[in-house]
């Protein structure tokens, strides 16, 4: 199963650690992780729109979208959620799970 990690990047100075920790967690559980911070565009610092388009290409391969943050914090996350909803990709709100 392929899981796509969705989280605030631009507004979160600690996003890299958050994504790396989540990727390790889900890989340990046996999932194939699709992470926007692992794209060549992110690595090359291509800017918000370049990174978002690369992320959408990853998202279209996913079985699940895992939200690390509340999508209200990020316009990119809102777009990813809209795409997931439209394409019937299951959305797991991890940020809610951790509060329980």
LINPE-V267964 format. One line per field, one symbol per residue. ss: DSSP state (@ for helix, = for strand, . for the rest). A space follows every 10 residues. Layout:
BEGIN
ss: ???
END
This chain:
BEGIN
ss: .=====.... ....@@@@@@ @@@@@@@@.. .====@@@.@ @@@....@@@ @@@@@@@@@. ...====... @@@.@@@@@@ @@@@@@...= ===@@@@@@.
END
